[in-house]
Amino acid sequence: MNYILALLLPPLSILLAGRPIVAIVTFLIWIPSILISGGLGHPIFILLAWILIYQSHADRRAR
């Protein structure tokens, strides 16, 4: 479910993955990126969110 949320709201999905500081920084960069570039940078943030979600799942499996 979090992967689908990452498609629409990457900062929120990063926050739900357990990375609050990264989520805030991502949000502060994501909003101007969407407004200035018209959404061309959005796939980069989706990729970042997917990587962080995968890492959080891998950390749970390792524990």
Predicted model as a PDB file, atoms N, CA, C, CB and O in Angstrom, pLDDT in the B-factor column:
MODEL        1                                                                  
ATOM      1  N   MET A   1       0.816  -1.190   0.000  1.00 89.00           N  
ATOM      2  CA  MET A   1       0.000   0.000   0.000  1.00 89.00           C  
ATOM      3  C   MET A   1       0.864   1.259   0.000  1.00 89.00           C  
ATOM      4  CB  MET A   1      -0.931  -0.005   1.198  1.00 89.00           C  
ATOM      5  O   MET A   1       0.524   2.260  -0.631  1.00 89.00           O  
ATOM      6  N   ASN A   2       1.980   1.193   0.714  1.00 91.00           N  
ATOM      7  CA  ASN A   2       2.853   2.358   0.797  1.00 91.00           C  
ATOM      8  C   ASN A   2       3.499   2.656  -0.554  1.00 91.00           C  
ATOM      9  CB  ASN A   2       3.931   2.139   1.862  1.00 91.00           C  
ATOM     10  O   ASN A   2       3.795   3.814  -0.850  1.00 91.00           O  
ATOM     11  N   TYR A   3       3.721   1.631  -1.379  1.00 93.00           N  
ATOM     12  CA  TYR A   3       4.292   1.860  -2.702  1.00 93.00           C  
ATOM     13  C   TYR A   3       3.311   2.639  -3.585  1.00 93.00           C  
ATOM     14  CB  TYR A   3       4.664   0.518  -3.367  1.00 93.00           C  
ATOM     15  O   TYR A   3       3.732   3.483  -4.376  1.00 93.00           O  
ATOM     16  N   ILE A   4       2.034   2.371  -3.460  1.00 95.00           N  
ATOM     17  CA  ILE A   4       1.027   3.103  -4.231  1.00 95.00           C  
ATOM     18  C   ILE A   4       0.935   4.545  -3.751  1.00 95.00           C  
ATOM     19  CB  ILE A   4      -0.348   2.417  -4.122  1.00 95.00           C  
ATOM     20  O   ILE A   4       0.795   5.464  -4.558  1.00 95.00           O  
ATOM     21  N   LEU A   5       1.011   4.741  -2.456  1.00 94.00           N  
ATOM     22  CA  LEU A   5       1.006   6.095  -1.908  1.00 94.00           C  
ATOM     23  C   LEU A   5       2.218   6.882  -2.390  1.00 94.00           C  
ATOM     24  CB  LEU A   5       0.979   6.052  -0.377  1.00 94.00           C  
ATOM     25  O   LEU A   5       2.137   8.096  -2.572  1.00 94.00           O  
ATOM     26  N   ALA A   6       3.331   6.205  -2.597  1.00 95.00           N  
ATOM     27  CA  ALA A   6       4.544   6.870  -3.079  1.00 95.00           C  
ATOM     28  C   ALA A   6       4.360   7.442  -4.479  1.00 95.00           C  
ATOM     29  CB  ALA A   6       5.715   5.897  -3.072  1.00 95.00           C  
ATOM     30  O   ALA A   6       5.033   8.404  -4.848  1.00 95.00           O  
ATOM     31  N   LEU A   7       3.470   6.870  -5.249  1.00 95.00           N  
ATOM     32  CA  LEU A   7       3.206   7.405  -6.585  1.00 95.00           C  
ATOM     33  C   LEU A   7       2.548   8.783  -6.527  1.00 95.00           C  
ATOM     34  CB  LEU A   7       2.320   6.442  -7.368  1.00 95.00           C  
ATOM     35  O   LEU A   7       2.799   9.633  -7.381  1.00 95.00           O  
ATOM     36  N   LEU A   8       1.715   8.995  -5.528  1.00 94.00           N  
ATOM     37  CA  LEU A   8       0.969  10.255  -5.434  1.00 94.00           C  
ATOM     38  C   LEU A   8       1.624  11.263  -4.502  1.00 94.00           C  
ATOM     39  CB  LEU A   8      -0.437   9.985  -4.965  1.00 94.00           C  
ATOM     40  O   LEU A   8       1.759  12.436  -4.848  1.00 94.00           O  
ATOM     41  N   LEU A   9       2.029  10.813  -3.329  1.00 95.00           N  
ATOM     42  CA  LEU A   9       2.591  11.697  -2.303  1.00 95.00           C  
ATOM     43  C   LEU A   9       3.870  11.082  -1.728  1.00 95.00           C  
ATOM     44  CB  LEU A   9       1.554  11.955  -1.170  1.00 95.00           C  
ATOM     45  O   LEU A   9       3.836  10.478  -0.656  1.00 95.00           O  
ATOM     46  N   PRO A  10       4.975  11.227  -2.419  1.00 95.00           N  
ATOM     47  CA  PRO A  10       6.219  10.618  -1.934  1.00 95.00           C  
ATOM     48  C   PRO A  10       6.636  11.047  -0.529  1.00 95.00           C  
ATOM     49  CB  PRO A  10       7.320  10.942  -2.878  1.00 95.00           C  
ATOM     50  O   PRO A  10       7.069  10.195   0.247  1.00 95.00           O  
ATOM     51  N   PRO A  11       6.524  12.346  -0.159  1.00 96.00           N  
ATOM     52  CA  PRO A  11       6.941  12.693   1.215  1.00 96.00           C  
ATOM     53  C   PRO A  11       6.118  12.001   2.302  1.00 96.00           C  
ATOM     54  CB  PRO A  11       6.850  14.187   1.409  1.00 96.00           C  
ATOM     55  O   PRO A  11       6.658  11.627   3.343  1.00 96.00           O  
ATOM     56  N   LEU A  12       4.837  11.832   2.068  1.00 96.00           N  
ATOM     57  CA  LEU A  12       3.998  11.151   3.051  1.00 96.00           C  
ATOM     58  C   LEU A  12       4.367   9.683   3.178  1.00 96.00           C  
ATOM     59  CB  LEU A  12       2.531  11.285   2.675  1.00 96.00           C  
ATOM     60  O   LEU A  12       4.385   9.142   4.283  1.00 96.00           O  
ATOM     61  N   SER A  13       4.659   9.041   2.073  1.00 96.00           N  
ATOM     62  CA  SER A  13       5.034   7.628   2.143  1.00 96.00           C  
ATOM     63  C   SER A  13       6.390   7.458   2.816  1.00 96.00           C  
ATOM     64  CB  SER A  13       5.060   7.009   0.740  1.00 96.00           C  
ATOM     65  O   SER A  13       6.618   6.460   3.500  1.00 96.00           O  
ATOM     66  N   ILE A  14       7.299   8.424   2.631  1.00 96.00           N  
ATOM     67  CA  ILE A  14       8.587   8.369   3.325  1.00 96.00           C  
ATOM     68  C   ILE A  14       8.371   8.540   4.821  1.00 96.00           C  
ATOM     69  CB  ILE A  14       9.552   9.457   2.789  1.00 96.00           C  
ATOM     70  O   ILE A  14       9.027   7.877   5.624  1.00 96.00           O  
ATOM     71  N   LEU A  15       7.458   9.423   5.197  1.00 96.00           N  
ATOM     72  CA  LEU A  15       7.136   9.615   6.615  1.00 96.00           C  
ATOM     73  C   LEU A  15       6.571   8.334   7.220  1.00 96.00           C  
ATOM     74  CB  LEU A  15       6.134  10.770   6.790  1.00 96.00           C  
ATOM     75  O   LEU A  15       6.931   7.962   8.337  1.00 96.00           O  
ATOM     76  N   LEU A  16       5.696   7.666   6.494  1.00 95.00           N  
ATOM     77  CA  LEU A  16       5.108   6.419   6.986  1.00 95.00           C  
ATOM     78  C   LEU A  16       6.120   5.271   7.025  1.00 95.00           C  
ATOM     79  CB  LEU A  16       3.926   6.027   6.116  1.00 95.00           C  
ATOM     80  O   LEU A  16       5.932   4.290   7.744  1.00 95.00           O  
ATOM     81  N   ALA A  17       7.194   5.405   6.244  1.00 94.00           N  
ATOM     82  CA  ALA A  17       8.242   4.381   6.266  1.00 94.00           C  
ATOM     83  C   ALA A  17       9.160   4.547   7.474  1.00 94.00           C  
ATOM     84  CB  ALA A  17       9.064   4.436   4.975  1.00 94.00           C  
ATOM     85  O   ALA A  17      10.029   3.709   7.715  1.00 94.00           O  
ATOM     86  N   GLY A  18       8.971   5.623   8.232  1.00 93.00           N  
ATOM     87  CA  GLY A  18       9.747   5.789   9.448  1.00 93.00           C  
ATOM     88  C   GLY A  18      10.930   6.714   9.313  1.00 93.00           C  
ATOM     89  O   GLY A  18      11.860   6.631  10.114  1.00 93.00           O  
ATOM     90  N   ARG A  19      10.931   7.584   8.340  1.00 94.00           N  
ATOM     91  CA  ARG A  19      12.022   8.543   8.135  1.00 94.00           C  
ATOM     92  C   ARG A  19      11.475   9.966   8.183  1.00 94.00           C  
ATOM     93  CB  ARG A  19      12.740   8.283   6.783  1.00 94.00           C  
ATOM     94  O   ARG A  19      11.315  10.583   7.129  1.00 94.00           O  
ATOM     95  N   PRO A  20      11.182  10.511   9.364  1.00 96.00           N  
ATOM     96  CA  PRO A  20      10.524  11.822   9.443  1.00 96.00           C  
ATOM     97  C   PRO A  20      11.388  12.986   8.954  1.00 96.00           C  
ATOM     98  CB  PRO A  20      10.112  12.086  10.859  1.00 96.00           C  
ATOM     99  O   PRO A  20      10.874  13.889   8.293  1.00 96.00           O  
ATOM    100  N   ILE A  21      12.674  12.987   9.259  1.00 97.00           N  
ATOM    101  CA  ILE A  21      13.525  14.104   8.834  1.00 97.00           C  
ATOM    102  C   ILE A  21      13.709  14.097   7.322  1.00 97.00           C  
ATOM    103  CB  ILE A  21      14.894  14.040   9.533  1.00 97.00           C  
ATOM    104  O   ILE A  21      13.671  15.149   6.686  1.00 97.00           O  
ATOM    105  N   VAL A  22      13.906  12.925   6.752  1.00 96.00           N  
ATOM    106  CA  VAL A  22      14.032  12.818   5.298  1.00 96.00           C  
ATOM    107  C   VAL A  22      12.722  13.224   4.633  1.00 96.00           C  
ATOM    108  CB  VAL A  22      14.427  11.378   4.883  1.00 96.00           C  
ATOM    109  O   VAL A  22      12.733  13.829   3.561  1.00 96.00           O  
ATOM    110  N   ALA A  23      11.596  12.898   5.257  1.00 96.00           N  
ATOM    111  CA  ALA A  23      10.288  13.272   4.706  1.00 96.00           C  
ATOM    112  C   ALA A  23      10.115  14.783   4.683  1.00 96.00           C  
ATOM    113  CB  ALA A  23       9.158  12.630   5.519  1.00 96.00           C  
ATOM    114  O   ALA A  23       9.593  15.330   3.711  1.00 96.00           O  
ATOM    115  N   ILE A  24      10.545  15.466   5.740  1.00 97.00           N  
ATOM    116  CA  ILE A  24      10.417  16.923   5.780  1.00 97.00           C  
ATOM    117  C   ILE A  24      11.305  17.572   4.729  1.00 97.00           C  
ATOM    118  CB  ILE A  24      10.771  17.457   7.175  1.00 97.00           C  
ATOM    119  O   ILE A  24      10.869  18.478   4.019  1.00 97.00           O  
ATOM    120  N   VAL A  25      12.547  17.115   4.627  1.00 97.00           N  
ATOM    121  CA  VAL A  25      13.460  17.664   3.620  1.00 97.00           C  
ATOM    122  C   VAL A  25      12.925  17.389   2.214  1.00 97.00           C  
ATOM    123  CB  VAL A  25      14.880  17.063   3.783  1.00 97.00           C  
ATOM    124  O   VAL A  25      12.971  18.263   1.349  1.00 97.00           O  
ATOM    125  N   THR A  26      12.427  16.197   1.992  1.00 96.00           N  
ATOM    126  CA  THR A  26      11.864  15.849   0.691  1.00 96.00           C  
ATOM    127  C   THR A  26      10.665  16.721   0.367  1.00 96.00           C  
ATOM    128  CB  THR A  26      11.465  14.377   0.658  1.00 96.00           C  
ATOM    129  O   THR A  26      10.511  17.164  -0.771  1.00 96.00           O  
ATOM    130  N   PHE A  27       9.818  16.971   1.348  1.00 96.00           N  
ATOM    131  CA  PHE A  27       8.650  17.823   1.131  1.00 96.00           C  
ATOM    132  C   PHE A  27       9.076  19.234   0.752  1.00 96.00           C  
ATOM    133  CB  PHE A  27       7.765  17.857   2.385  1.00 96.00           C  
ATOM    134  O   PHE A  27       8.500  19.841  -0.151  1.00 96.00           O  
ATOM    135  N   LEU A  28      10.091  19.756   1.445  1.00 96.00           N  
ATOM    136  CA  LEU A  28      10.553  21.113   1.166  1.00 96.00           C  
ATOM    137  C   LEU A  28      11.185  21.249  -0.220  1.00 96.00           C  
ATOM    138  CB  LEU A  28      11.547  21.539   2.219  1.00 96.00           C  
ATOM    139  O   LEU A  28      11.184  22.336  -0.796  1.00 96.00           O  
ATOM    140  N   ILE A  29      11.711  20.176  -0.744  1.00 95.00           N  
ATOM    141  CA  ILE A  29      12.281  20.198  -2.097  1.00 95.00           C  
ATOM    142  C   ILE A  29      11.226  19.820  -3.132  1.00 95.00           C  
ATOM    143  CB  ILE A  29      13.486  19.240  -2.195  1.00 95.00           C  
ATOM    144  O   ILE A  29      11.260  20.317  -4.258  1.00 95.00           O  
ATOM    145  N   TRP A  30      10.300  18.954  -2.766  1.00 94.00           N  
ATOM    146  CA  TRP A  30       9.306  18.415  -3.695  1.00 94.00           C  
ATOM    147  C   TRP A  30       8.317  19.480  -4.170  1.00 94.00           C  
ATOM    148  CB  TRP A  30       8.551  17.271  -3.038  1.00 94.00           C  
ATOM    149  O   TRP A  30       8.008  19.549  -5.360  1.00 94.00           O  
ATOM    150  N   ILE A  31       7.820  20.307  -3.253  1.00 94.00           N  
ATOM    151  CA  ILE A  31       6.829  21.325  -3.617  1.00 94.00           C  
ATOM    152  C   ILE A  31       7.376  22.311  -4.650  1.00 94.00           C  
ATOM    153  CB  ILE A  31       6.375  22.084  -2.370  1.00 94.00           C  
ATOM    154  O   ILE A  31       6.727  22.507  -5.678  1.00 94.00           O  
ATOM    155  N   PRO A  32       8.537  22.943  -4.432  1.00 93.00           N  
ATOM    156  CA  PRO A  32       9.048  23.841  -5.477  1.00 93.00           C  
ATOM    157  C   PRO A  32       9.368  23.107  -6.781  1.00 93.00           C  
ATOM    158  CB  PRO A  32      10.295  24.554  -4.980  1.00 93.00           C  
ATOM    159  O   PRO A  32       9.215  23.662  -7.869  1.00 93.00           O  
ATOM    160  N   SER A  33       9.812  21.859  -6.658  1.00 92.00           N  
ATOM    161  CA  SER A  33      10.113  21.087  -7.860  1.00 92.00           C  
ATOM    162  C   SER A  33       8.862  20.869  -8.703  1.00 92.00           C  
ATOM    163  CB  SER A  33      10.734  19.741  -7.486  1.00 92.00           C  
ATOM    164  O   SER A  33       8.912  20.971  -9.929  1.00 92.00           O  
ATOM    165  N   ILE A  34       7.752  20.573  -8.057  1.00 91.00           N  
ATOM    166  CA  ILE A  34       6.488  20.370  -8.770  1.00 91.00           C  
ATOM    167  C   ILE A  34       6.020  21.671  -9.397  1.00 91.00           C  
ATOM    168  CB  ILE A  34       5.408  19.818  -7.822  1.00 91.00           C  
ATOM    169  O   ILE A  34       5.574  21.688 -10.545  1.00 91.00           O  
ATOM    170  N   LEU A  35       6.121  22.756  -8.652  1.00 92.00           N  
ATOM    171  CA  LEU A  35       5.615  24.043  -9.141  1.00 92.00           C  
ATOM    172  C   LEU A  35       6.476  24.622 -10.254  1.00 92.00           C  
ATOM    173  CB  LEU A  35       5.532  25.035  -8.000  1.00 92.00           C  
ATOM    174  O   LEU A  35       5.944  25.173 -11.217  1.00 92.00           O  
ATOM    175  N   ILE A  36       7.786  24.508 -10.142  1.00 93.00           N  
ATOM    176  CA  ILE A  36       8.676  25.127 -11.118  1.00 93.00           C  
ATOM    177  C   ILE A  36       8.801  24.289 -12.387  1.00 93.00           C  
ATOM    178  CB  ILE A  36      10.050  25.345 -10.508  1.00 93.00           C  
ATOM    179  O   ILE A  36       8.696  24.815 -13.495  1.00 93.00           O  
ATOM    180  N   SER A  37       9.022  22.995 -12.226  1.00 89.00           N  
ATOM    181  CA  SER A  37       9.274  22.163 -13.405  1.00 89.00           C  
ATOM    182  C   SER A  37       8.004  21.565 -13.998  1.00 89.00           C  
ATOM    183  CB  SER A  37      10.227  21.054 -13.049  1.00 89.00           C  
ATOM    184  O   SER A  37       8.062  20.930 -15.051  1.00 89.00           O  
ATOM    185  N   GLY A  38       6.878  21.749 -13.358  1.00 87.00           N  
ATOM    186  CA  GLY A  38       5.642  21.193 -13.888  1.00 87.00           C  
ATOM    187  C   GLY A  38       5.522  19.699 -13.684  1.00 87.00           C  
ATOM    188  O   GLY A  38       4.771  19.043 -14.405  1.00 87.00           O  
ATOM    189  N   GLY A  39       6.233  19.146 -12.730  1.00 85.00           N  
ATOM    190  CA  GLY A  39       6.115  17.727 -12.427  1.00 85.00           C  
ATOM    191  C   GLY A  39       7.189  16.856 -13.040  1.00 85.00           C  
ATOM    192  O   GLY A  39       7.128  15.633 -12.913  1.00 85.00           O  
ATOM    193  N   LEU A  40       8.172  17.448 -13.703  1.00 90.00           N  
ATOM    194  CA  LEU A  40       9.212  16.632 -14.335  1.00 90.00           C  
ATOM    195  C   LEU A  40      10.130  15.962 -13.313  1.00 90.00           C  
ATOM    196  CB  LEU A  40      10.039  17.487 -15.276  1.00 90.00           C  
ATOM    197  O   LEU A  40      10.740  14.934 -13.609  1.00 90.00           O  
ATOM    198  N   GLY A  41      10.231  16.534 -12.119  1.00 88.00           N  
ATOM    199  CA  GLY A  41      11.070  15.941 -11.092  1.00 88.00           C  
ATOM    200  C   GLY A  41      10.358  14.921 -10.237  1.00 88.00           C  
ATOM    201  O   GLY A  41      10.988  14.276  -9.400  1.00 88.00           O  
ATOM    202  N   HIS A  42       9.062  14.757 -10.424  1.00 92.00           N  
ATOM    203  CA  HIS A  42       8.271  13.850  -9.594  1.00 92.00           C  
ATOM    204  C   HIS A  42       8.766  12.399  -9.637  1.00 92.00           C  
ATOM    205  CB  HIS A  42       6.829  13.900 -10.029  1.00 92.00           C  
ATOM    206  O   HIS A  42       8.782  11.749  -8.592  1.00 92.00           O  
ATOM    207  N   PRO A  43       9.167  11.864 -10.784  1.00 93.00           N  
ATOM    208  CA  PRO A  43       9.648  10.472 -10.788  1.00 93.00           C  
ATOM    209  C   PRO A  43      10.883  10.247  -9.919  1.00 93.00           C  
ATOM    210  CB  PRO A  43       9.958  10.049 -12.198  1.00 93.00           C  
ATOM    211  O   PRO A  43      11.063   9.149  -9.393  1.00 93.00           O  
ATOM    212  N   ILE A  44      11.723  11.244  -9.759  1.00 94.00           N  
ATOM    213  CA  ILE A  44      12.898  11.109  -8.903  1.00 94.00           C  
ATOM    214  C   ILE A  44      12.464  10.887  -7.451  1.00 94.00           C  
ATOM    215  CB  ILE A  44      13.803  12.361  -9.015  1.00 94.00           C  
ATOM    216  O   ILE A  44      13.035  10.055  -6.746  1.00 94.00           O  
ATOM    217  N   PHE A  45      11.452  11.635  -7.013  1.00 95.00           N  
ATOM    218  CA  PHE A  45      10.976  11.502  -5.642  1.00 95.00           C  
ATOM    219  C   PHE A  45      10.239  10.180  -5.440  1.00 95.00           C  
ATOM    220  CB  PHE A  45      10.063  12.674  -5.284  1.00 95.00           C  
ATOM    221  O   PHE A  45      10.289   9.602  -4.354  1.00 95.00           O  
ATOM    222  N   ILE A  46       9.569   9.707  -6.462  1.00 95.00           N  
ATOM    223  CA  ILE A  46       8.925   8.389  -6.385  1.00 95.00           C  
ATOM    224  C   ILE A  46       9.992   7.315  -6.205  1.00 95.00           C  
ATOM    225  CB  ILE A  46       8.072   8.105  -7.662  1.00 95.00           C  
ATOM    226  O   ILE A  46       9.841   6.416  -5.377  1.00 95.00           O  
ATOM    227  N   LEU A  47      11.056   7.407  -6.971  1.00 96.00           N  
ATOM    228  CA  LEU A  47      12.151   6.444  -6.863  1.00 96.00           C  
ATOM    229  C   LEU A  47      12.785   6.498  -5.475  1.00 96.00           C  
ATOM    230  CB  LEU A  47      13.212   6.714  -7.941  1.00 96.00           C  
ATOM    231  O   LEU A  47      13.067   5.458  -4.880  1.00 96.00           O  
ATOM    232  N   LEU A  48      13.008   7.701  -4.961  1.00 95.00           N  
ATOM    233  CA  LEU A  48      13.556   7.847  -3.609  1.00 95.00           C  
ATOM    234  C   LEU A  48      12.635   7.201  -2.576  1.00 95.00           C  
ATOM    235  CB  LEU A  48      13.767   9.335  -3.272  1.00 95.00           C  
ATOM    236  O   LEU A  48      13.104   6.490  -1.687  1.00 95.00           O  
ATOM    237  N   ALA A  49      11.353   7.439  -2.685  1.00 96.00           N  
ATOM    238  CA  ALA A  49      10.400   6.859  -1.739  1.00 96.00           C  
ATOM    239  C   ALA A  49      10.406   5.340  -1.821  1.00 96.00           C  
ATOM    240  CB  ALA A  49       8.990   7.393  -2.002  1.00 96.00           C  
ATOM    241  O   ALA A  49      10.388   4.671  -0.787  1.00 96.00           O  
ATOM    242  N   TRP A  50      10.431   4.787  -3.017  1.00 96.00           N  
ATOM    243  CA  TRP A  50      10.444   3.331  -3.165  1.00 96.00           C  
ATOM    244  C   TRP A  50      11.700   2.718  -2.560  1.00 96.00           C  
ATOM    245  CB  TRP A  50      10.338   2.949  -4.638  1.00 96.00           C  
ATOM    246  O   TRP A  50      11.639   1.662  -1.931  1.00 96.00           O  
ATOM    247  N   ILE A  51      12.835   3.377  -2.750  1.00 96.00           N  
ATOM    248  CA  ILE A  51      14.083   2.866  -2.178  1.00 96.00           C  
ATOM    249  C   ILE A  51      14.016   2.874  -0.658  1.00 96.00           C  
ATOM    250  CB  ILE A  51      15.283   3.698  -2.661  1.00 96.00           C  
ATOM    251  O   ILE A  51      14.403   1.901  -0.010  1.00 96.00           O  
ATOM    252  N   LEU A  52      13.525   3.972  -0.087  1.00 96.00           N  
ATOM    253  CA  LEU A  52      13.450   4.065   1.376  1.00 96.00           C  
ATOM    254  C   LEU A  52      12.427   3.087   1.961  1.00 96.00           C  
ATOM    255  CB  LEU A  52      13.095   5.493   1.791  1.00 96.00           C  
ATOM    256  O   LEU A  52      12.642   2.545   3.045  1.00 96.00           O  
ATOM    257  N   ILE A  53      11.332   2.863   1.261  1.00 95.00           N  
ATOM    258  CA  ILE A  53      10.342   1.873   1.719  1.00 95.00           C  
ATOM    259  C   ILE A  53      10.949   0.477   1.688  1.00 95.00           C  
ATOM    260  CB  ILE A  53       9.060   1.922   0.840  1.00 95.00           C  
ATOM    261  O   ILE A  53      10.773  -0.299   2.626  1.00 95.00           O  
ATOM    262  N   TYR A  54      11.662   0.157   0.614  1.00 95.00           N  
ATOM    263  CA  TYR A  54      12.311  -1.150   0.508  1.00 95.00           C  
ATOM    264  C   TYR A  54      13.331  -1.341   1.621  1.00 95.00           C  
ATOM    265  CB  TYR A  54      12.989  -1.306  -0.859  1.00 95.00           C  
ATOM    266  O   TYR A  54      13.415  -2.419   2.210  1.00 95.00           O  
ATOM    267  N   GLN A  55      14.114  -0.291   1.916  1.00 95.00           N  
ATOM    268  CA  GLN A  55      15.107  -0.389   2.986  1.00 95.00           C  
ATOM    269  C   GLN A  55      14.452  -0.601   4.347  1.00 95.00           C  
ATOM    270  CB  GLN A  55      15.971   0.866   3.018  1.00 95.00           C  
ATOM    271  O   GLN A  55      14.960  -1.362   5.171  1.00 95.00           O  
ATOM    272  N   SER A  56      13.331   0.067   4.584  1.00 93.00           N  
ATOM    273  CA  SER A  56      12.665  -0.120   5.878  1.00 93.00           C  
ATOM    274  C   SER A  56      12.125  -1.540   6.013  1.00 93.00           C  
ATOM    275  CB  SER A  56      11.523   0.897   6.048  1.00 93.00           C  
ATOM    276  O   SER A  56      12.138  -2.108   7.105  1.00 93.00           O  
ATOM    277  N   HIS A  57      11.651  -2.116   4.909  1.00 92.00           N  
ATOM    278  CA  HIS A  57      11.180  -3.510   4.953  1.00 92.00           C  
ATOM    279  C   HIS A  57      12.347  -4.467   5.145  1.00 92.00           C  
ATOM    280  CB  HIS A  57      10.412  -3.868   3.664  1.00 92.00           C  
ATOM    281  O   HIS A  57      12.221  -5.471   5.846  1.00 92.00           O  
ATOM    282  N   ALA A  58      13.483  -4.161   4.525  1.00 93.00           N  
ATOM    283  CA  ALA A  58      14.668  -5.008   4.680  1.00 93.00           C  
ATOM    284  C   ALA A  58      15.182  -4.948   6.124  1.00 93.00           C  
ATOM    285  CB  ALA A  58      15.781  -4.571   3.693  1.00 93.00           C  
ATOM    286  O   ALA A  58      15.638  -5.955   6.666  1.00 93.00           O  
ATOM    287  N   ASP A  59      15.106  -3.770   6.739  1.00 89.00           N  
ATOM    288  CA  ASP A  59      15.535  -3.658   8.142  1.00 89.00           C  
ATOM    289  C   ASP A  59      14.625  -4.483   9.053  1.00 89.00           C  
ATOM    290  CB  ASP A  59      15.536  -2.176   8.593  1.00 89.00           C  
ATOM    291  O   ASP A  59      15.099  -5.107  10.002  1.00 89.00           O  
ATOM    292  N   ARG A  60      13.338  -4.488   8.769  1.00 88.00           N  
ATOM    293  CA  ARG A  60      12.403  -5.301   9.576  1.00 88.00           C  
ATOM    294  C   ARG A  60      12.688  -6.785   9.419  1.00 88.00           C  
ATOM    295  CB  ARG A  60      10.946  -5.009   9.177  1.00 88.00           C  
ATOM    296  O   ARG A  60      12.632  -7.541  10.389  1.00 88.00           O  
ATOM    297  N   ARG A  61      12.994  -7.203   8.189  1.00 91.00           N  
ATOM    298  CA  ARG A  61      13.300  -8.613   7.951  1.00 91.00           C  
ATOM    299  C   ARG A  61      14.585  -9.016   8.658  1.00 91.00           C  
ATOM    300  CB  ARG A  61      13.415  -8.893   6.449  1.00 91.00           C  
ATOM    301  O   ARG A  61      14.698 -10.136   9.157  1.00 91.00           O  
ATOM    302  N   ALA A  62      15.557  -8.103   8.701  1.00 91.00           N  
ATOM    303  CA  ALA A  62      16.841  -8.418   9.335  1.00 91.00           C  
ATOM    304  C   ALA A  62      16.705  -8.553  10.856  1.00 91.00           C  
ATOM    305  CB  ALA A  62      17.873  -7.336   8.998  1.00 91.00           C  
ATOM    306  O   ALA A  62      17.427  -9.321  11.491  1.00 91.00           O  
ATOM    307  N   ARG A  63      15.775  -7.799  11.417  1.00 88.00           N  
ATOM    308  CA  ARG A  63      15.565  -7.902  12.870  1.00 88.00           C  
ATOM    309  C   ARG A  63      14.814  -9.157  13.161  1.00 88.00           C  
ATOM    310  CB  ARG A  63      14.806  -6.681  13.430  1.00 88.00           C  
ATOM    311  O   ARG A  63      14.526  -9.450  14.322  1.00 88.00           O  
TER     312      ARG A  63                                                      
ENDMDL                                                                          
END                                                                             
